């Protein structure tokens, strides 16, 4: 690749990474706004998450006297690892430069790294809530990760590559094909996204009840910029799953070059798809109730079953062909 094209590719990769950071609070604000409207409330302004982040970033950071240096480092590690994981998923255009250095395995590994330090930070202070939240988080992740890997590998087997950019390029070249394996994989990934992002029915991010909280239990001792980074990382993770679902299963609109027109159309397409997914998430949370924690394994077992059915249906179709 010529030097000019290489520079443009890395510039677009940096732009997409910055857009993940910038758009994550907007997606949360949209979900909250739609949910409030469904409940006949005015709700907070659409840009309220940005104001919340600004307020936390300028507040004084308080650290428990029992905390170790790990407690102070964890927010930065969690934020950077989640951000890098999001940067591996093409947002506006298919970037071959990033595709060569990051794939599905890297994505899952970075998310696991962020989760590991999040759980360690929850247990570091020694409070009952932090340990409880960390143990619940590990329970959820141990069941969600295999389902996610199997669902995405179903798509990877179709494209014969674990690169997300290659998977999207393959789908764009094939056109619209309704495969049973894709439907099963999509269902599995939707269930995993709800569990991994701490949304209803697995978790409720709007509550702090000790009998129900998972993610929030690990953040109770954080304040100031540390809490801002933790919350921001959680929002980026939700945006990551939204883009993964929108651009991998419905890749139309993603640019295949770096022209301004292609990037602009890619931005409009991904915003439209995320708006629909956010409205669907708000509607689901409006009509569903949070399940008991002990039913979460059955919920994720269903995701694993759907992913397995998708993988098997792909293998059967390949053998039949």
GUVO-886101 format. One line per 10 residues: their letters; for each residue x negated, y, z of N, C-alpha, C. Coordinates in nm, 3 decimals. Example, Ala and Ser with C-alpha at 12.3 -4.5 7.8 and 13.67 -1.06 7.14 Angstrom:
residues 2
as	-1.319:-0.569:0.780:-1.230:-0.450:0.780:-1.320:-0.330:0.780  -1.285:-0.225:0.708:-1.367:-0.106:0.714:-1.290:0.003:0.787;
***
This chain:
residues 321
xxxxxxxxxx	-0.085:-0.118:0.000:0.000:0.000:0.000:-0.089:0.125:0.000  -0.064:0.225:-0.085:-0.145:0.346:-0.087:-0.139:0.417:0.047  -0.242:0.501:0.071:-0.249:0.570:0.198:-0.129:0.660:0.220  -0.083:0.729:0.114:0.033:0.816:0.129:0.158:0.739:0.168  0.179:0.622:0.105:0.296:0.540:0.137:0.285:0.484:0.278  0.164:0.446:0.318:0.144:0.396:0.454:0.175:0.503:0.558  0.129:0.626:0.531:0.157:0.736:0.624:0.307:0.763:0.632  0.376:0.760:0.518:0.521:0.783:0.517:0.594:0.673:0.594  0.547:0.549:0.578:0.612:0.438:0.649:0.598:0.452:0.800  0.479:0.487:0.846:0.460:0.506:0.990:0.536:0.628:1.041;
xxxxxxxxxx	0.548:0.730:0.957:0.625:0.849:0.996:0.772:0.815:1.013  0.825:0.734:0.920:0.965:0.693:0.931:0.984:0.602:1.051  0.887:0.515:1.078:0.897:0.429:1.196:0.901:0.512:1.325  0.819:0.617:1.330:0.821:0.706:1.447:0.953:0.780:1.457  1.005:0.824:1.343:1.135:0.893:1.342:1.246:0.803:1.394  1.246:0.678:1.350:1.350:0.585:1.396:1.337:0.558:1.545  1.214:0.546:1.595:1.194:0.525:1.738:1.244:0.645:1.819  1.218:0.766:1.770:1.266:0.885:1.840:1.419:0.895:1.835  1.476:0.850:1.724:1.622:0.854:1.714:1.688:0.760:1.816  1.624:0.648:1.845:1.678:0.559:1.947:1.688:0.631:2.081;
xxxxxxxxxx	1.583:0.705:2.116:1.582:0.777:2.243:1.688:0.888:2.242  1.703:0.954:2.127:1.795:1.067:2.120:1.941:1.025:2.112  1.970:0.913:2.046:2.108:0.873:2.023:2.167:0.787:2.135  2.081:0.728:2.220:2.132:0.639:2.325:2.230:0.710:2.419  2.198:0.831:2.472:2.298:0.898:2.556:2.427:0.934:2.482  2.415:0.963:2.351:2.534:0.997:2.274:2.629:0.878:2.263  2.574:0.757:2.244:2.658:0.638:2.237:2.730:0.614:2.370  2.659:0.632:2.482:2.723:0.616:2.612:2.833:0.719:2.632  2.805:0.843:2.593:2.907:0.946:2.604:3.029:0.917:2.520  3.008:0.859:2.400:3.121:0.823:2.313:3.204:0.712:2.375;
xxxxxxxxxx	3.139:0.610:2.429:3.213:0.500:2.492:3.295:0.551:2.610  3.235:0.636:2.692:3.307:0.690:2.807:3.424:0.778:2.763  3.404:0.856:2.657:3.510:0.944:2.609:3.628:0.865:2.556  3.602:0.763:2.475:3.710:0.680:2.421:3.782:0.607:2.534  3.707:0.556:2.629:3.768:0.486:2.741:3.857:0.579:2.823  3.813:0.703:2.843:3.895:0.800:2.916:4.023:0.832:2.840  4.013:0.847:2.710:4.132:0.876:2.631:4.233:0.761:2.637  4.183:0.638:2.636:4.272:0.523:2.646:4.341:0.517:2.781  4.280:0.576:2.882:4.338:0.581:3.016:4.415:0.710:3.043  4.443:0.785:2.934:4.517:0.912:2.944:4.446:1.014:3.033;
xxxxxxxxxx	4.314:1.016:3.025:4.234:1.115:3.095:4.157:1.199:2.993  4.122:1.320:3.032:4.041:1.404:2.944:3.900:1.349:2.934  3.847:1.307:3.046:3.712:1.252:3.047:3.605:1.359:3.044  3.481:1.316:3.067:3.367:1.407:3.065:3.337:1.447:2.921  3.266:1.558:2.901:3.226:1.596:2.765:3.141:1.488:2.698  3.142:1.489:2.566:3.069:1.387:2.491:2.920:1.392:2.521  2.867:1.509:2.548:2.724:1.526:2.572:2.689:1.522:2.721  2.780:1.479:2.805:2.754:1.475:2.949:2.633:1.390:2.986  2.607:1.274:2.923:2.487:1.196:2.959:2.357:1.274:2.944  2.349:1.364:2.845:2.229:1.445:2.833:2.213:1.538:2.953;
xxxxxxxxxx	2.324:1.595:2.999:2.318:1.681:3.118:2.281:1.600:3.242  2.330:1.476:3.250:2.295:1.391:3.365:2.146:1.361:3.366  2.090:1.331:3.248:1.947:1.305:3.240:1.866:1.429:3.279  1.907:1.544:3.231:1.835:1.668:3.265:1.839:1.693:3.416  1.954:1.669:3.476:1.967:1.691:3.620:1.876:1.598:3.698  1.870:1.471:3.657:1.785:1.375:3.728:1.637:1.404:3.706  1.601:1.449:3.586:1.460:1.473:3.555:1.402:1.590:3.635  1.486:1.687:3.671:1.435:1.803:3.745:1.453:1.788:3.895  1.521:1.683:3.939:1.539:1.663:4.083:1.412:1.604:4.145  1.401:1.621:4.274:1.287:1.564:4.345:1.299:1.412:4.350;
xxxxxxxxxx	1.187:1.346:4.333:1.184:1.199:4.336:1.149:1.152:4.476  1.236:1.076:4.534:1.214:1.022:4.669:1.181:0.874:4.657  1.078:0.830:4.729:1.032:0.691:4.725:1.036:0.634:4.866  1.096:0.515:4.885:1.098:0.454:5.019:0.957:0.429:5.072  0.942:0.439:5.203:0.809:0.423:5.262:0.759:0.280:5.252  0.849:0.185:5.228:0.808:0.045:5.214:0.772:0.008:5.070  0.783:0.103:4.977:0.761:0.072:4.836:0.612:0.062:4.805  0.578:-0.028:4.715:0.440:-0.043:4.669:0.422:0.037:4.540  0.298:0.047:4.487:0.279:0.115:4.358:0.361:0.056:4.244  0.398:-0.073:4.255:0.480:-0.134:4.152:0.615:-0.063:4.139;
xxxxxxxxxx	0.670:-0.020:4.252:0.799:0.048:4.251:0.791:0.178:4.170  0.678:0.247:4.178:0.661:0.373:4.105:0.631:0.349:3.957  0.563:0.241:3.926:0.525:0.214:3.786:0.638:0.150:3.707  0.727:0.078:3.775:0.830:0.000:3.706:0.917:0.084:3.613  0.966:0.203:3.652:1.051:0.279:3.559:0.982:0.311:3.427  0.854:0.343:3.431:0.782:0.375:3.308:0.763:0.251:3.222  0.732:0.137:3.286:0.713:0.013:3.210:0.846:-0.032:3.148  0.953:-0.026:3.226:1.084:-0.067:3.176:1.127:0.021:3.059  1.107:0.151:3.073:1.148:0.244:2.967:1.067:0.221:2.839  0.936:0.212:2.851:0.851:0.195:2.733:0.876:0.061:2.666;
xxxxxxxxxx	0.890:-0.047:2.745:0.913:-0.179:2.687:1.048:-0.184:2.614  1.150:-0.125:2.673:1.281:-0.123:2.607:1.277:-0.038:2.482  1.207:0.073:2.488:1.195:0.162:2.372:1.121:0.092:2.258  1.012:0.024:2.290:0.938:-0.049:2.186:1.021:-0.162:2.128  1.100:-0.229:2.212:1.188:-0.335:2.161:1.289:-0.276:2.063  1.345:-0.161:2.096:1.441:-0.097:2.006:1.375:-0.055:1.876  1.249:-0.011:1.884:1.180:0.035:1.763:1.155:-0.076:1.663  1.164:-0.202:1.705:1.145:-0.313:1.611:1.268:-0.341:1.527  1.383:-0.283:1.564:1.507:-0.304:1.488:1.525:-0.188:1.392  1.526:-0.211:1.260:1.542:-0.102:1.163:1.673:-0.026:1.186;
xxxxxxxxxx	1.662:0.106:1.188:1.778:0.191:1.216:1.830:0.259:1.090  1.742:0.329:1.019:1.782:0.404:0.901:1.739:0.336:0.772  1.619:0.282:0.770:1.562:0.223:0.648:1.481:0.101:0.684  1.464:0.012:0.587:1.386:-0.109:0.606:1.238:-0.073:0.596  1.167:-0.091:0.706:1.028:-0.048:0.715:0.936:-0.169:0.710  0.868:-0.194:0.598:0.780:-0.312:0.591:0.659:-0.302:0.681  0.621:-0.180:0.719:0.503:-0.164:0.805:0.528:-0.222:0.942  0.637:-0.183:1.005:0.671:-0.236:1.137:0.707:-0.383:1.127  0.765:-0.424:1.014:0.806:-0.564:0.999:0.688:-0.659:1.007  0.569:-0.614:0.970:0.454:-0.701:0.973:0.397:-0.719:1.113;
xxxxxxxxxx	0.429:-0.630:1.205:0.371:-0.637:1.339:0.474:-0.671:1.446  0.600:-0.676:1.410:0.704:-0.704:1.510:0.816:-0.782:1.444  0.866:-0.883:1.515:0.978:-0.961:1.465:1.070:-0.995:1.581  1.153:-1.096:1.560:1.253:-1.131:1.662:1.186:-1.177:1.791  1.077:-1.250:1.780:1.008:-1.300:1.899:0.953:-1.184:1.982  0.896:-1.084:1.913:0.845:-0.967:1.983:0.959:-0.891:2.052  1.072:-0.880:1.983:1.188:-0.813:2.040:1.232:-0.877:2.170  1.249:-1.009:2.167:1.292:-1.080:2.288:1.185:-1.072:2.396  1.059:-1.081:2.359:0.951:-1.072:2.457:0.946:-0.938:2.527  0.964:-0.828:2.453:0.963:-0.696:2.514:1.083:-0.676:2.607;
xxxxxxxxxx	1.199:-0.727:2.567:1.315:-0.719:2.656:1.293:-0.801:2.783  1.229:-0.917:2.770:1.200:-0.998:2.887:1.099:-0.928:2.979  1.001:-0.859:2.920:0.904:-0.784:3.001:0.973:-0.674:3.081  1.062:-0.600:3.016:1.135:-0.495:3.087:1.222:-0.553:3.199  1.286:-0.665:3.171:1.371:-0.727:3.272:1.288:-0.779:3.390  1.171:-0.830:3.362:1.083:-0.883:3.466:1.044:-0.773:3.565  1.002:-0.659:3.513:0.960:-0.550:3.601:1.080:-0.485:3.669  1.195:-0.487:3.605:1.315:-0.436:3.669:1.352:-0.520:3.790  1.344:-0.652:3.776:1.373:-0.741:3.888:1.269:-0.727:3.999  1.142:-0.714:3.961:1.038:-0.695:4.062:1.059:-0.566:4.139;
xxxxxxxxxx	1.097:-0.460:4.069:1.122:-0.332:4.136:1.241:-0.343:4.230  1.342:-0.420:4.193:1.457:-0.436:4.281:1.422:-0.508:4.409  1.328:-0.602:4.401:1.289:-0.677:4.521:1.178:-0.610:4.600  1.110:-0.511:4.541:0.989:-0.457:4.601:1.014:-0.390:4.735  1.121:-0.313:4.747:1.148:-0.238:4.870:1.189:-0.331:4.983  1.249:-0.445:4.948:1.288:-0.541:5.050:1.430:-0.526:5.100  1.514:-0.450:5.029:1.653:-0.436:5.070:1.735:-0.556:5.022  1.847:-0.577:5.089:1.933:-0.689:5.052:1.995:-0.668:4.915  2.034:-0.544:4.885:2.098:-0.517:4.757:2.003:-0.540:4.641  1.876:-0.495:4.655:1.780:-0.513:4.548:1.752:-0.658:4.519;
xxxxxxxxxx	1.733:-0.739:4.623:1.710:-0.882:4.603:1.830:-0.951:4.542  1.949:-0.911:4.588:2.071:-0.971:4.534:2.086:-0.938:4.385  2.064:-0.810:4.349:2.075:-0.771:4.208:1.971:-0.840:4.121  1.848:-0.854:4.174:1.742:-0.920:4.097:1.774:-1.066:4.071  1.824:-1.134:4.172:1.858:-1.276:4.153:1.972:-1.293:4.054  2.069:-1.204:4.060:2.180:-1.211:3.964:2.132:-1.179:3.822  2.042:-1.082:3.811:1.988:-1.047:3.679:1.913:-1.164:3.618  1.836:-1.236:3.697:1.762:-1.351:3.646:1.856:-1.464:3.606  1.964:-1.479:3.680:2.063:-1.581:3.643:2.124:-1.550:3.508  2.162:-1.424:3.488:2.224:-1.385:3.361:2.125:-1.400:3.246;
xxxxxxxxxx	2.002:-1.354:3.267:1.904:-1.355:3.158:1.863:-1.497:3.119  1.857:-1.586:3.216:1.817:-1.724:3.184:1.918:-1.794:3.094  2.043:-1.748:3.098:2.145:-1.806:3.011:2.165:-1.726:2.884  2.136:-1.595:2.889:2.162:-1.510:2.774:2.051:-1.520:2.669  1.926:-1.532:2.712:1.815:-1.533:2.618:1.822:-1.650:2.519  1.847:-1.774:2.564:1.857:-1.884:2.465:1.969:-1.862:2.364  2.082:-1.809:2.411:2.193:-1.785:2.318:2.157:-1.678:2.216  2.089:-1.573:2.261:2.049:-1.467:2.169:1.950:-1.519:2.066  1.849:-1.593:2.111:1.749:-1.647:2.019:1.813:-1.740:1.916  1.903:-1.825:1.961:1.965:-1.919:1.868:2.054:-1.847:1.768;
xxxxxxxxxx	2.123:-1.742:1.813:2.210:-1.666:1.722:2.128:-1.595:1.615  2.018:-1.531:1.655:1.938:-1.457:1.558:1.858:-1.553:1.469  1.818:-1.668:1.524:1.746:-1.767:1.442:1.836:-1.824:1.333  1.966:-1.824:1.356:2.057:-1.868:1.250:2.044:-1.779:1.127  2.034:-1.648:1.151:2.014:-1.555:1.040:1.873:-1.568:0.983  1.776:-1.590:1.072:1.637:-1.601:1.026:1.618:-1.723:0.936  1.688:-1.830:0.965:1.675:-1.949:0.881:1.731:-1.924:0.742  1.832:-1.839:0.733:1.886:-1.807:0.601:1.785:-1.728:0.518  1.717:-1.634:0.581:1.620:-1.551:0.510:1.480:-1.611:0.509  1.460:-1.723:0.581:1.329:-1.789:0.591:1.223:-1.694:0.646;
xxxxxxxxxx	1.263:-1.612:0.743:1.170:-1.518:0.804:1.228:-1.474:0.938  1.139:-1.451:1.036:1.182:-1.399:1.166:1.174:-1.247:1.172  1.141:-1.183:1.062:1.139:-1.038:1.055:1.279:-0.985:1.031  1.323:-0.892:1.114:1.457:-0.836:1.099:1.471:-0.761:0.967  1.364:-0.692:0.925:1.369:-0.622:0.797:1.388:-0.720:0.681  1.323:-0.835:0.688:1.338:-0.936:0.583:1.478:-0.996:0.585  1.533:-1.015:0.704:1.670:-1.068:0.715:1.769:-0.971:0.652  1.753:-0.841:0.682:1.844:-0.742:0.624:1.828:-0.733:0.474  1.705:-0.737:0.425:1.681:-0.732:0.280:1.745:-0.851:0.210  1.736:-0.968:0.273:1.796:-1.088:0.215:1.948:-1.074:0.208;
xxxxxxxxxx	2.009:-1.020:0.313:2.155:-1.004:0.312:2.199:-0.900:0.210  2.122:-0.793:0.196:2.155:-0.692:0.096:2.144:-0.748:-0.045  2.045:-0.835:-0.068:2.028:-0.894:-0.200:2.138:-0.996:-0.231  2.185:-1.068:-0.128:2.289:-1.169:-0.150:2.426:-1.108:-0.170  2.447:-0.985:-0.120:2.580:-0.927:-0.125:2.667:-0.980:-0.013  2.797:-0.956:-0.021:2.889:-0.996:0.085:2.922:-1.144:0.072  2.873:-1.221:0.166:2.902:-1.365:0.171:2.955:-1.398:0.310  3.073:-1.456:0.316:3.135:-1.491:0.444:3.095:-1.634:0.478  2.993:-1.647:0.562:2.945:-1.778:0.604:2.995:-1.810:0.744  3.039:-1.934:0.769:3.080:-1.971:0.906:2.968:-1.954:1.008;
xxxxxxxxxx	2.844:-1.980:0.965:2.732:-1.965:1.058:2.718:-1.821:1.105  2.742:-1.724:1.017:2.732:-1.584:1.054:2.841:-1.547:1.155  2.960:-1.599:1.135:3.070:-1.567:1.228:3.042:-1.622:1.367  2.992:-1.745:1.374:2.956:-1.802:1.504:2.843:-1.722:1.570  2.742:-1.689:1.490:2.629:-1.613:1.545:2.672:-1.475:1.591  2.761:-1.411:1.517:2.812:-1.280:1.556:2.888:-1.288:1.688  2.974:-1.389:1.702:3.047:-1.406:1.828:2.954:-1.429:1.945  2.850:-1.510:1.925:2.754:-1.535:2.032:2.680:-1.408:2.071  2.637:-1.331:1.971:2.559:-1.210:2.000:2.645:-1.104:2.068  2.772:-1.098:2.035:2.862:-1.004:2.103:2.875:-1.038:2.252;
xxxxxxxxxx	2.890:-1.165:2.283:2.899:-1.206:2.423:2.769:-1.180:2.498  2.656:-1.208:2.432:2.527:-1.183:2.495:2.506:-1.034:2.520  2.548:-0.952:2.426:2.532:-0.807:2.441:2.610:-0.756:2.562  2.730:-0.805:2.582:2.809:-0.763:2.698:2.739:-0.800:2.828  2.682:-0.921:2.832:2.615:-0.965:2.954:2.484:-0.893:2.977  2.403:-0.880:2.872:2.271:-0.820:2.886:2.279:-0.671:2.918  2.379:-0.604:2.867:2.392:-0.459:2.890:2.476:-0.426:3.012  2.519:-0.529:3.086:2.594:-0.505:3.209:2.729:-0.441:3.187  2.802:-0.486:3.087:2.934:-0.431:3.058:3.042:-0.528:3.103  3.163:-0.477:3.116:3.278:-0.561:3.148:3.297:-0.662:3.035;
xxxxxxxxxx	3.324:-0.790:3.066:3.369:-0.848:3.193:3.260:-0.905:3.283  3.133:-0.896:3.244:3.026:-0.954:3.326:2.989:-0.860:3.440  2.972:-0.733:3.411:2.934:-0.634:3.512:3.009:-0.505:3.482  3.018:-0.419:3.582:3.085:-0.291:3.566:2.988:-0.180:3.602  2.938:-0.104:3.503:2.839:-0.001:3.534:2.894:0.117:3.609  3.026:0.126:3.625:3.086:0.241:3.692:3.114:0.216:3.839  3.071:0.103:3.892:3.100:0.072:4.031:2.973:0.040:4.108  2.979:0.056:4.240:2.867:0.022:4.327:2.913:-0.073:4.439  3.012:-0.154:4.411:3.059:-0.251:4.510:2.957:-0.362:4.523  2.920:-0.395:4.645:2.812:-0.491:4.667:2.848:-0.631:4.618;
xxxxxxxxxx	2.977:-0.663:4.610:3.017:-0.796:4.567:3.015:-0.811:4.416  3.005:-0.702:4.342:3.018:-0.711:4.197:2.896:-0.661:4.122  2.819:-0.568:4.176:2.716:-0.503:4.095:2.596:-0.596:4.072  2.537:-0.580:3.954:2.417:-0.655:3.917:2.305:-0.556:3.885  2.320:-0.484:3.775:2.216:-0.390:3.735:2.204:-0.274:3.833  2.316:-0.221:3.877:2.312:-0.105:3.967:2.249:-0.139:4.101  2.257:-0.264:4.142:2.200:-0.301:4.272:2.049:-0.284:4.275  1.985:-0.299:4.160:1.839:-0.286:4.154:1.794:-0.141:4.145  1.888:-0.048:4.127:1.854:0.093:4.109:1.892:0.179:4.228  1.947:0.120:4.333:1.999:0.200:4.444:1.890:0.280:4.515;
xxxxxxxxxx	1.767:0.233:4.515:1.660:0.303:4.586:1.589:0.406:4.498  1.628:0.415:4.372:1.561:0.509:4.281:1.633:0.644:4.282  1.558:0.749:4.253:1.612:0.884:4.245:1.526:0.966:4.151  1.573:1.084:4.116:1.495:1.175:4.034:1.460:1.119:3.898  1.339:1.147:3.853:1.298:1.105:3.719:1.288:0.953:3.707  1.259:0.884:3.818:1.256:0.737:3.812:1.393:0.681:3.777  1.497:0.734:3.841:1.633:0.689:3.811:1.671:0.728:3.669  1.628:0.847:3.624:1.658:0.890:3.487:1.599:0.793:3.386  1.475:0.750:3.407:1.411:0.656:3.314:1.481:0.521:3.314  1.522:0.475:3.432:1.592:0.347:3.440:1.727:0.353:3.368;
xxxxxxxxxx	1.802:0.461:3.391:1.931:0.475:3.325:1.914:0.491:3.175  1.816:0.569:3.134:1.789:0.590:2.992:1.752:0.460:2.924  1.671:0.378:2.990:1.634:0.249:2.934:1.755:0.159:2.915  1.848:0.161:3.011:1.970:0.082:2.997:2.054:0.129:2.880  2.060:0.259:2.857:2.136:0.313:2.744:2.069:0.277:2.611  1.936:0.281:2.608:1.864:0.242:2.486:1.890:0.094:2.456  1.898:0.013:2.560:1.924:-0.130:2.540:2.061:-0.153:2.479  2.161:-0.076:2.525:2.294:-0.087:2.466:2.292:-0.045:2.319  2.221:0.063:2.289:2.209:0.107:2.150:2.135:0.003:2.067  2.033:-0.060:2.123:1.959:-0.165:2.053:2.053:-0.277:2.009;
xxxxxxxxxx	2.134:-0.326:2.102:2.226:-0.434:2.066:2.330:-0.387:1.965  2.375:-0.260:1.978:2.470:-0.209:1.881:2.412:-0.204:1.741  2.288:-0.155:1.729:2.223:-0.149:1.598:2.193:-0.289:1.546  2.154:-0.379:1.635:2.125:-0.516:1.594:2.249:-0.580:1.533  2.363:-0.561:1.596:2.487:-0.618:1.544:2.531:-0.548:1.416  2.520:-0.414:1.415:2.570:-0.337:1.301:2.483:-0.355:1.178  2.350:-0.351:1.194:2.262:-0.351:1.077:2.221:-0.490:1.031  2.224:-0.589:1.121:2.186:-0.724:1.079:2.304:-0.796:1.017  2.421:-0.784:1.077:2.538:-0.855:1.024:2.609:-0.773:0.916  2.601:-0.641:0.926:2.661:-0.554:0.824:2.554:-0.455:0.778;
xxxxxxxxxx	2.458:-0.500:0.698:2.342:-0.415:0.666:2.369:-0.308:0.562  2.487:-0.301:0.505:2.514:-0.205:0.399:2.505:-0.063:0.453  2.435:0.018:0.379:2.410:0.155:0.421:2.267:0.178:0.466  2.197:0.071:0.505:2.057:0.085:0.545:1.973:0.114:0.422  1.890:0.218:0.431:1.809:0.257:0.317:1.700:0.156:0.286  1.671:0.139:0.158:1.564:0.050:0.115:1.442:0.126:0.064  1.446:0.256:0.076:1.329:0.340:0.046:1.331:0.458:0.142  1.232:0.546:0.126:1.214:0.655:0.221:1.252:0.791:0.163  1.340:0.793:0.065:1.385:0.921:0.010:1.480:0.989:0.108  1.487:1.122:0.106:1.579:1.193:0.198:1.724:1.148:0.182;
xxxxxxxxxx	1.766:1.121:0.058:1.904:1.077:0.036:1.929:0.943:0.103  1.836:0.848:0.087:1.854:0.716:0.147:1.854:0.725:0.300  1.767:0.808:0.356:1.762:0.823:0.501:1.888:0.891:0.554  1.938:0.991:0.480:2.061:1.057:0.523:2.181:0.964:0.519  2.192:0.886:0.410:2.301:0.789:0.402:2.288:0.681:0.508  2.163:0.641:0.535:2.142:0.541:0.640:2.185:0.593:0.776  2.156:0.721:0.805:2.197:0.779:0.932:2.349:0.787:0.943  2.415:0.831:0.836:2.562:0.839:0.838:2.624:0.700:0.854  2.566:0.601:0.786:2.621:0.465:0.793:2.607:0.407:0.933  2.489:0.423:0.994:2.469:0.364:1.126:2.551:0.438:1.231;
xxxxxxxxxx	2.570:0.570:1.216:2.654:0.643:1.310:2.800:0.597:1.300  2.846:0.574:1.178:2.984:0.527:1.160:3.003:0.388:1.221  2.907:0.300:1.197:2.918:0.164:1.251:2.909:0.164:1.403  2.821:0.248:1.459:2.809:0.255:1.604:2.935:0.317:1.667  2.996:0.413:1.597:3.119:0.471:1.649:3.230:0.366:1.657  3.238:0.280:1.555:3.338:0.173:1.558:3.308:0.071:1.668  3.181:0.035:1.682:3.145:-0.060:1.788:3.169:0.001:1.926  3.136:0.129:1.943:3.160:0.194:2.071:3.308:0.201:2.105  3.391:0.231:2.005:3.535:0.233:2.029:3.588:0.093:2.062  3.534:-0.008:1.994:3.575:-0.146:2.025:3.534:-0.185:2.166;
xxxxxxxxxx	3.414:-0.145:2.208:3.368:-0.174:2.344:3.456:-0.105:2.447  3.488:0.022:2.424:3.574:0.094:2.518:3.713:0.032:2.525  3.766:-0.010:2.410:3.898:-0.074:2.409:3.897:-0.206:2.484  3.788:-0.285:2.466:3.779:-0.413:2.537:3.768:-0.391:2.687  3.691:-0.291:2.729:3.678:-0.265:2.872:3.807:-0.209:2.930  3.890:-0.148:2.845:4.017:-0.095:2.892:4.118:-0.205:2.923  4.114:-0.312:2.846:4.214:-0.418:2.861:4.164:-0.538:2.942  4.031:-0.548:2.960:3.975:-0.662:3.033:3.941:-0.623:3.176  3.942:-0.720:3.263:3.900:-0.702:3.401:3.768:-0.773:3.423  3.693:-0.727:3.520:3.566:-0.792:3.549:3.590:-0.931:3.607;
xxxxxxxxxx	3.519:-1.028:3.555:3.533:-1.164:3.604:3.450:-1.184:3.731  3.478:-1.291:3.800:3.397:-1.326:3.916:3.257:-1.363:3.871  3.160:-1.333:3.956:3.021:-1.359:3.920:2.997:-1.505:3.888  3.065:-1.595:3.958:3.041:-1.738:3.937:3.100:-1.787:3.805  3.176:-1.703:3.737:3.227:-1.741:3.605:3.136:-1.691:3.493  3.038:-1.610:3.528:2.945:-1.559:3.426:2.869:-1.670:3.354  2.821:-1.775:3.425:2.755:-1.885:3.351:2.844:-1.950:3.246  2.972:-1.967:3.277:3.063:-2.025:3.178:3.079:-1.932:3.059  3.082:-1.802:3.085:3.091:-1.702:2.978:2.971:-1.711:2.885  2.851:-1.723:2.942:2.731:-1.731:2.861:2.713:-1.870:2.800;
xxxxxxxxxx	2.766:-1.972:2.864:2.765:-2.105:2.800:2.848:-2.105:2.673  2.956:-2.026:2.673:3.036:-2.011:2.551:2.953:-1.945:2.441  2.875:-1.843:2.479:2.788:-1.778:2.380:2.686:-1.877:2.325  2.629:-1.959:2.413:2.531:-2.058:2.367:2.597:-2.161:2.276  2.720:-2.200:2.308:2.793:-2.296:2.224:2.821:-2.238:2.087  2.862:-2.111:2.082:2.888:-2.047:1.952:2.760:-2.038:1.869  2.649:-2.001:1.936:2.522:-1.993:1.864:2.479:-2.130:1.812  2.501:-2.234:1.893:2.466:-2.369:1.849:2.553:-2.413:1.731  2.681:-2.380:1.736:2.769:-2.414:1.623:2.727:-2.340:1.497  2.685:-2.214:1.514:2.635:-2.141:1.397:2.512:-2.204:1.338;
xxxxxxxxxx	2.420:-2.245:1.424:2.297:-2.308:1.375:2.327:-2.440:1.307  2.413:-2.521:1.367:2.448:-2.651:1.307:2.523:-2.635:1.176  2.614:-2.538:1.170:2.688:-2.517:1.045:2.596:-2.471:0.933  2.493:-2.392:0.968:2.396:-2.352:0.866:2.317:-2.473:0.816  2.274:-2.559:0.908:2.197:-2.678:0.869:2.284:-2.771:0.783  2.409:-2.787:0.820:2.498:-2.875:0.743:2.520:-2.821:0.603  2.539:-2.690:0.591:2.558:-2.629:0.459:2.433:-2.640:0.374  2.316:-2.627:0.438:2.190:-2.640:0.364:2.172:-2.783:0.313  2.207:-2.880:0.398:2.194:-3.020:0.355:2.292:-3.051:0.244  2.417:-2.998:0.256:2.517:-3.021:0.154:2.481:-2.957:0.021;
x	2.410:-2.842:0.027:2.371:-2.778:-0.097:2.256:-2.851:-0.166;
***
